[in-house]
Amino acid sequence: MLSLVIPVAFALVAAAVAMNFWRLLRGPSAPDRILALDTLYVNTIALLVLLGIHLGSALYFEAALLIALMGFVGTVALCKYLLRGDIIE
């Protein structure tokens, strides 16, 4: 059953990544682009976790944790820049 579900999940998450990338390029405003970037890294984490399950390797889970950490910090920095015009106070 898992051998059937993993490729379907790959395809659906890849479609979500493509739609997020489209919103990142075409977003009408900066907050829309930041939200698309935030969702893009979440979907990338999902792809890495699926790949880790598919290959049976824990290395991909560690990479997903690193991307989650960098994505969170990046989102906070971009939002701070939009609100205040400066990242470091």
Phi, psi and omega in degrees: 000321181294328179292342176269325185284321183300312178296326177294317178296320175303313183296317182291319179290324176295323176295322177295322177297318179297318179293323176294321178295323177297317179293326178296321180282323187257002184307131182290337181221169181295319177298326176296320179291322178294318178296321177295320178295320178297314179292328179295318179288330175295319178291327176294322176297318178298320178296318179294321178294318177298319178295321177296321177293317182296318182269347180071035182241135179279348181298323181290330177291322177294321177295323178296321177295319178295318179295322178297318180295312180293324178295319179296313180297320179296319179295318178296317180295317179294320178294320177296322179294320179293321183284319187247343183083002181212143181268315182261129183276000000 
